[in-house]
Amino acid sequence: MVSEVRKTHVVPTHVNTPETVLSIGGLSLSARQFLLLLVGAALSYDVWKQVAALTHLPAGIVLAVGVAVLPMLIAIAFAFGRVAGRDLATWVLTIVRYALRPRRLLWRSVRFQEPAPRAVGESEETDA
């Protein structure tokens, strides 16, 4: 008797799930999220170095921390924020493209377009 061995294949699931680059506890970061957080941290550090002069004022340390944390908060929003199944960068790009579109469109048919005015010394024979 010949025993028949059936071949099994693994069906891939989660094809659209990004690869995990870094896992810290229960938090898994994709390459995009990791780079966004890295850029946000670098910008926050740079802003902190720029506003270090504010720390000498009475409420300057609170103002300096508030200003320096903004780039990191924006990076966190872009890394983890999703609205209606799309990431925040897609929404920002859509809003910018909408804001740059013209508000009024004017229809000018080619059939009813008037001919361009002729120059002073130009005659009709030069058109042919």
Backbone bond lengths (Angstrom), bond angles and torsions (degrees), N, CA, C in turn:
res aa  C-N    CA-C-N  psi(-1)  N-CA   C-N-CA  omega(-1)  CA-C   N-CA-C  phi
1 M - - - 1.424 - - 1.514 110.88 -
2 V 1.268 114.46 132.34 1.451 120.12 179.44 1.524 107.54 -98.70
3 S 1.331 114.97 122.07 1.465 118.14 178.49 1.527 109.08 -86.65
4 E 1.265 113.51 132.97 1.459 118.92 -178.27 1.528 109.23 -94.30
5 V 1.323 116.48 123.14 1.454 121.94 178.17 1.519 108.00 -96.74
6 R 1.303 115.24 122.99 1.453 119.23 -179.78 1.525 109.51 -87.97
7 K 1.310 113.87 136.47 1.458 119.10 177.72 1.522 108.64 -83.45
8 T 1.292 116.06 137.31 1.456 120.80 175.93 1.515 108.96 -116.59
9 H 1.295 114.86 145.02 1.461 120.99 179.79 1.520 108.72 -124.14
10 V 1.298 114.89 142.20 1.449 120.36 177.25 1.526 108.15 -86.74
11 V 1.299 116.09 124.61 1.457 121.16 178.56 1.526 107.66 -86.99
12 P 1.335 116.79 123.53 1.467 118.10 -178.84 1.523 111.46 -68.83
13 T 1.309 114.53 135.04 1.452 121.10 175.14 1.516 108.54 -120.80
14 H 1.286 116.64 164.05 1.464 122.66 -179.69 1.533 110.99 56.84
15 V 1.324 115.96 46.94 1.459 120.81 -178.67 1.525 110.98 -65.88
16 N 1.314 117.55 -34.81 1.465 120.76 -177.94 1.521 113.04 -87.33
17 T 1.311 118.33 2.58 1.459 121.71 179.22 1.527 109.06 -80.96
18 P 1.329 118.46 129.39 1.465 119.54 -179.24 1.530 111.77 -70.03
19 E 1.305 115.17 153.14 1.464 121.21 178.90 1.520 110.28 -66.99
20 T 1.312 116.38 141.56 1.457 121.50 177.89 1.524 108.99 -85.52
21 V 1.315 116.37 126.23 1.458 121.65 -179.70 1.522 110.73 -98.43
22 L 1.331 115.88 -40.39 1.458 120.86 -174.63 1.521 108.79 -138.27
23 S 1.328 115.86 130.74 1.465 120.88 176.35 1.515 108.74 -121.26
24 I 1.322 115.44 122.37 1.462 121.32 177.99 1.521 106.13 -124.07
25 G 1.310 116.76 107.61 1.459 120.40 -177.16 1.512 109.65 62.77
26 G 1.307 117.98 -123.67 1.457 122.18 178.58 1.508 113.07 -93.41
27 L 1.324 117.84 4.66 1.458 122.34 -177.30 1.524 110.04 -101.11
28 S 1.314 116.65 117.92 1.465 121.43 177.16 1.519 108.21 -109.27
29 L 1.314 116.71 126.33 1.463 121.93 -177.67 1.516 110.91 -108.33
30 S 1.328 115.55 134.55 1.464 119.61 172.17 1.527 108.34 -81.89
31 A 1.319 116.08 173.36 1.466 120.15 -179.47 1.538 110.15 -63.11
32 R 1.323 116.96 -40.64 1.468 121.12 179.47 1.521 110.92 -63.09
33 Q 1.319 117.30 -46.80 1.461 120.93 179.86 1.524 111.05 -64.02
34 F 1.323 116.68 -42.43 1.457 120.33 -179.57 1.526 111.21 -62.42
35 L 1.328 116.73 -44.30 1.467 119.63 179.84 1.522 112.22 -67.76
36 L 1.327 117.62 -38.20 1.468 119.96 176.93 1.526 110.96 -62.97
37 L 1.326 117.29 -42.89 1.465 120.41 178.29 1.524 111.48 -67.13
38 L 1.327 116.92 -35.67 1.460 120.80 177.95 1.524 110.93 -66.01
39 V 1.321 117.18 -43.92 1.467 121.08 178.15 1.530 110.15 -65.62
40 G 1.332 117.32 -41.11 1.455 120.81 177.84 1.519 112.31 -61.81
41 A 1.336 117.17 -41.21 1.464 120.50 178.36 1.529 111.13 -66.72
42 A 1.335 116.58 -39.92 1.463 119.96 179.41 1.533 111.06 -65.88
43 L 1.328 116.59 -41.89 1.468 119.41 178.35 1.524 111.45 -67.28
44 S 1.324 117.05 -37.54 1.463 119.98 177.26 1.523 111.08 -63.15
45 Y 1.324 116.47 -41.99 1.464 120.03 178.48 1.533 110.38 -64.16
46 D 1.328 116.50 -41.72 1.463 120.01 179.86 1.531 110.99 -64.54
47 V 1.322 117.02 -42.08 1.467 120.59 177.71 1.529 109.90 -65.08
48 W 1.335 117.49 -39.07 1.464 120.74 178.31 1.537 110.83 -61.00
49 K 1.324 116.52 -41.28 1.466 119.87 178.62 1.529 110.98 -66.58
50 Q 1.341 117.41 -32.88 1.461 120.81 -178.93 1.526 112.31 -74.88
51 V 1.327 117.97 -33.56 1.460 120.92 -177.62 1.527 111.78 -99.96
52 A 1.308 118.17 19.24 1.465 121.33 -179.83 1.527 111.48 -64.83
53 A 1.315 117.59 -23.89 1.468 120.48 179.27 1.528 111.40 -68.06
54 L 1.314 118.03 -21.17 1.460 121.02 179.72 1.533 112.75 -73.35
55 T 1.315 117.94 -15.49 1.470 120.45 -175.91 1.521 111.93 -68.89
56 H 1.312 118.56 -15.71 1.466 121.33 179.71 1.525 112.26 -82.03
57 L 1.305 117.99 -14.11 1.463 122.10 177.45 1.533 109.92 -78.45
58 P 1.334 118.15 159.08 1.462 119.89 -178.86 1.542 113.89 -57.51
59 A 1.310 118.47 -49.13 1.466 121.14 178.23 1.522 110.39 -105.33
60 G 1.317 116.51 20.12 1.466 121.34 -175.55 1.504 114.27 -68.33
61 I 1.338 117.69 -33.85 1.459 119.58 -178.13 1.525 110.51 -66.89
62 V 1.336 116.10 -37.59 1.469 119.64 178.58 1.527 109.93 -67.31
63 L 1.331 116.15 -42.46 1.465 120.22 178.15 1.527 111.12 -65.36
64 A 1.321 117.04 -41.80 1.468 120.70 -179.80 1.524 111.13 -64.25
65 V 1.325 117.07 -42.80 1.473 120.07 178.83 1.522 109.87 -65.99
66 G 1.325 117.40 -41.41 1.461 120.73 179.24 1.516 112.78 -61.40
67 V 1.326 116.36 -41.51 1.468 120.29 179.60 1.527 110.63 -72.73
68 A 1.317 117.48 -38.08 1.460 120.84 -176.63 1.529 112.41 -72.97
69 V 1.310 117.91 -25.35 1.465 120.68 -178.47 1.531 111.99 -81.28
70 L 1.321 117.82 -20.10 1.467 121.07 -177.44 1.530 114.45 -55.27
71 P 1.349 120.20 -48.05 1.476 117.84 178.70 1.525 113.08 -61.12
72 M 1.329 117.51 -34.90 1.465 119.67 179.19 1.524 110.56 -69.66
73 L 1.318 118.01 -39.41 1.461 120.80 178.30 1.531 111.28 -65.06
74 I 1.317 116.20 -38.75 1.467 120.06 177.55 1.525 110.06 -66.44
75 A 1.338 117.15 -40.44 1.466 120.69 177.77 1.524 111.26 -64.75
76 I 1.325 117.58 -39.10 1.469 120.91 177.41 1.527 110.00 -64.58
77 A 1.325 116.63 -41.19 1.468 120.07 178.56 1.522 110.97 -62.94
78 F 1.332 117.52 -42.18 1.463 120.43 179.48 1.524 111.77 -71.66
79 A 1.323 118.28 -31.77 1.460 120.98 -178.24 1.524 112.34 -75.27
80 F 1.330 116.97 -41.39 1.459 119.96 -172.93 1.520 114.38 -112.70
81 G 1.332 118.65 -13.19 1.459 121.36 -175.34 1.515 112.52 -75.62
82 R 1.322 115.44 131.66 1.460 122.34 175.75 1.520 108.06 -137.10
83 V 1.331 115.50 135.31 1.457 121.72 176.93 1.525 106.65 -127.41
84 A 1.323 115.72 124.34 1.470 122.24 179.37 1.529 111.93 54.65
85 G 1.319 117.06 37.46 1.460 121.05 176.31 1.517 115.25 81.09
86 R 1.316 117.86 5.27 1.468 121.18 179.14 1.509 109.25 -122.17
87 D 1.330 115.36 148.50 1.461 118.64 -179.07 1.521 110.79 -73.56
88 L 1.308 115.27 165.06 1.460 121.72 -173.40 1.532 112.09 -66.82
89 A 1.322 117.97 -32.44 1.464 121.02 179.80 1.531 111.14 -63.17
90 T 1.322 116.92 -36.76 1.461 120.55 177.95 1.523 110.90 -64.92
91 W 1.335 116.76 -40.86 1.458 120.27 178.85 1.520 111.67 -67.50
92 V 1.317 117.44 -40.40 1.470 120.41 179.23 1.528 109.91 -64.21
93 L 1.326 117.35 -42.67 1.462 120.94 178.09 1.529 110.80 -62.82
94 T 1.321 117.07 -40.79 1.463 120.71 178.72 1.522 111.35 -64.51
95 I 1.318 117.51 -41.89 1.466 121.40 179.71 1.525 110.77 -66.32
96 V 1.335 117.56 -40.68 1.467 120.75 179.23 1.526 110.02 -65.68
97 R 1.337 117.54 -43.20 1.462 120.01 178.88 1.525 111.40 -63.66
98 Y 1.324 117.19 -38.10 1.466 120.49 177.60 1.532 110.83 -66.54
99 A 1.329 117.17 -40.53 1.463 120.78 -178.55 1.530 111.79 -67.45
100 L 1.315 117.99 -28.62 1.465 121.26 -178.40 1.530 113.49 -87.70
101 R 1.334 117.73 -7.27 1.459 120.99 178.62 1.514 110.70 -72.43
102 P 1.327 117.22 150.70 1.464 119.06 175.17 1.528 110.60 -68.09
103 R 1.315 116.41 147.59 1.459 120.94 -177.19 1.533 111.94 -86.04
104 R 1.325 116.62 -30.02 1.455 120.93 -179.59 1.514 109.47 -121.75
105 L 1.317 114.96 138.79 1.456 120.95 175.62 1.518 108.03 -115.05
106 L 1.301 117.23 138.86 1.455 122.15 -176.57 1.522 108.96 -118.44
107 W 1.334 115.81 122.72 1.456 120.73 -179.86 1.520 108.93 -86.90
108 R 1.313 116.21 124.61 1.462 121.84 175.58 1.518 107.76 -128.74
109 S 1.307 115.67 106.83 1.448 120.62 -178.16 1.525 110.19 -73.26
110 V 1.302 117.00 144.72 1.466 121.94 179.44 1.526 109.72 -73.57
111 R 1.328 117.83 -29.60 1.476 121.21 -178.40 1.517 112.26 -64.96
112 F 1.319 117.49 -33.94 1.456 120.48 -175.59 1.527 112.90 -105.50
113 Q 1.290 116.38 15.38 1.460 119.60 -177.92 1.525 109.66 -78.19
114 E 1.312 116.60 133.25 1.457 121.03 179.21 1.525 109.31 -78.39
115 P 1.345 116.48 147.15 1.465 118.81 178.88 1.525 110.81 -67.30
116 A 1.310 114.79 150.84 1.463 120.42 -179.64 1.530 109.65 -66.11
117 P 1.333 118.11 144.50 1.481 119.97 179.16 1.527 110.33 -65.55
118 R 1.323 114.91 145.73 1.465 120.70 -178.43 1.519 110.33 -85.44
119 A 1.306 114.90 156.17 1.466 120.77 176.03 1.526 108.52 -71.55
120 V 1.323 117.88 165.31 1.462 123.07 -173.49 1.525 111.33 -63.28
121 G 1.308 119.20 -45.74 1.464 121.14 -174.73 1.512 113.18 -93.74
122 E 1.289 119.85 6.89 1.452 122.68 -174.47 1.522 110.13 -90.08
123 S 1.331 115.95 137.09 1.468 120.10 179.23 1.523 109.00 -109.37
124 E 1.358 115.45 172.94 1.448 120.10 -177.54 1.521 112.31 -75.91
125 E 1.338 119.71 -19.80 1.457 122.69 -178.88 1.520 111.71 -68.32
126 T 1.320 119.10 -24.57 1.471 120.72 -177.65 1.508 111.93 -74.85
127 D 1.358 118.39 -13.33 1.460 120.75 179.91 1.507 111.75 -74.18
128 A 1.324 118.96 -28.46 1.451 122.15 -173.54 1.473 113.76 -75.91
